Amino acid sequence: MKLNTAMKQLVLADCSVFQNLDRAVLSLLAETARAEVFLPGELLVEVDEEADCAFVIIEGRVGVLVPGVDEPIHHMGPGDSVG
């Protein structure tokens, strides 16, 4: 997925974590952000893993799994963030 800086800024502005940030700050974040595609079943983060980035979901759904539970305990979708 290829997004230009303006499109990334719109995605970030729609995410609740970033909604109250100044436009200039959103612009800086958008310039450094990159879009990634994850395949079904691919792992984004693990429990207790030290975060060095955040993921904003643009499309699709992400299941939240916990050790010892076979099914997702929660689902996240467009506009949600994790990490």
Secondary structure, 3 states (H helix, E strand, C coil): CCCCHHHHHHHHHHCCCCCCCCHHHHHHHHHHCCCCCCCCCCCCCCCCCCCCCCEECCCCCEEECCCCCCCCCEEECCCCEEC
